[in-house]
Amino acid sequence: MGTIHTLRGFKLAPKADVDWCEVRVDLLPRPPEPELLNGVKKPLILTVRRGDEGGGLALAEEVRAELYHEYLPLVDAVDIEARSLSALEGVVAAAKISGKLVVVSFHDFEGMPSSRRLRRIEKGARDDGADIVKVAAVTTGPRDVAVLLDFLDGAEGAASAMGMGELGRASRLLLAKAGSALNYGWLDKPQVPGQWQAEEFAALLRQA
């Protein structure tokens, strides 16, 4: 998965050795023209991240909803935070009607939640229509990585897990091989600590 969060990313994406691309509308300098999305020529996940979970803009939920609805016909999936499901339930409903995948995500930039909390988050996300539940949290030691492995192992459906911080890069390789459904890398420049360059990541996964 290659993340497009700069305008240059749209130029790199068509030739990149990745299966999917994520378009981070909240990090782009301006909402992209439809031609840019169509030019990627790969399945797309649309993300308009809220500010307190790593979003680049402090957008009101109403504005985020408008952006999701605007770009929904051009993408294959949407990524919505677990804590935004109530506010963006209309987006989830529209995605389901349109046959798009719904990724429900949770991010913790301060530490690693307990396995019990992650299981509660997953259950709520599944109940609200998640096709894939995605968790990203800080990995500073083996126990943190073990929590994410346990999350994947006990998931009730497709799930994605990734580490950030000191063990971010190492944990992402391990979690991808352990069955993480979505595995992200950068196309233009790193966006969060612990990310691999997307094509380097893909090559390592093929070798491992």
Secondary structure, DSSP 8 states (H G I E B T S, - for coil): -EEE-SHHHHHHGGGSS-S-EEEEGGGSSS---HHHHHTT-S-EEEE---GGGT-SS---HHHHHHHHHHHGGG-SEEEEEGGGTTTTHHHHHHHHHTT-EEEEEEEESSS---HHHHHHHHHHHHHTT-SEEEEEEE--SHHHHHHHHHHHHH-SS-EEEEEESTTHHHHHHHHHHTT-S---EESSS--STT-EEHHHHHHHHHH-
